[in-house]
Amino acid sequence: MAEIAAFARPEALLPVETHYCPGCSHGVIHRLIAELLDEFQLARKTVGIAPVGCAVLAYDYFATDFQEAAHGRAPAVATGIKRARPDLFVLAYQGDGDLASIGAAEILHCANRGEKICVVFVNNATYGMTGGQMAPTSLPDQETATSPGGRDAQQTGYPIRVAELLTSLRTPAFIARGAVHAPRYAIQAKALLRQAFRCQVEARCFSLVELLAICPTNWGLPPDEAGRWLERQMLPYYPLGVFKTPEGPDRAPLPLAVPAGTGREGAR
C-alpha cells in the first residue's frame, strides 16, 4: 500500500522558500488560502492581487496568476479584473498599512459597490515592511518605531476597526475577523475564509476576512511571546467573529474566551 502523506503541501502553494521573517503569520495565511484554492479547484481560474507591503512578493508563492497593484489600490485592480472577467476568482491580499491607510477609500467604496471579490486583510498592527512604524491599526499606547512613547489616541486617533466599519455599509457582504497565531485559531480562520470564498464562487456578494497576525521582528518579541501578546492585547480590541452575512448583520462571535489587556504591555 502506498504511503499517504498526512500533511502534504497544497498544490496551489509553490515549493519555494518565502522572504518572510521567522515567525511571521503570512506563511500560515498563504497555506490556508492555498488549501482552499485546492478544495474549491480554483487555482487555474484565480487571479490574485499582490499589495505593497510585506506580501509584495506573494505572486512568487502561489500557483495562480497574479497582478501587482499600486499601494492601496488592490480593490480597484480587483474590481477591473472581475468586471472584465466575471468568470474568474479574484482574490485581493492586503496588509493593514496598505488597506487601512492609503487604501482606505479604495476598500470602502469597493465594499459599498458590492464588488464580487474576496479580500484577505492581514492586521498585525504595524507597518511591517518599512520598519515597524505606527499603523492605522496600532493599539492605544502601543510602542512603535514612530510612537516610542506609545500611541497617543488623543493625537493620532484610535485604531481603525476595518471589519466593523465595513459592516456599517448597507450593501450586502460577508465580513468576518479571525486570527492565525495559534492552531485552534487558524482552524477557525480557515472556516471563515471558506465562507468568503463560497460567496464569490456563488456570485453572492463582496467578502472580506480580517486576520489578526503577529510580527515578531517589529514587535521586538520572540514568536511565542508575540502570540501571547496578540491574545492579551489585540483580541479584546479586535473581537473575532462573523460581523455580516449577505442576509444582514450577524455579529455572532466565535466561541473564544480571552482576557482583557492594554496596548502598552509587550510589543517593542
Beta strands, then each sheet from edge to edge (+ up, - down):
strand 1: 46-50
strand 2: 65-68
strand 3: 89-95
strand 4: 118-123
strand 5: 173-179
strand 6: 206-212
strand 7: 241-245
strand 8: 248-253
sheet 1: 2+ 1+ 3+ 4+ 6+ 5+ 7- 8+
end
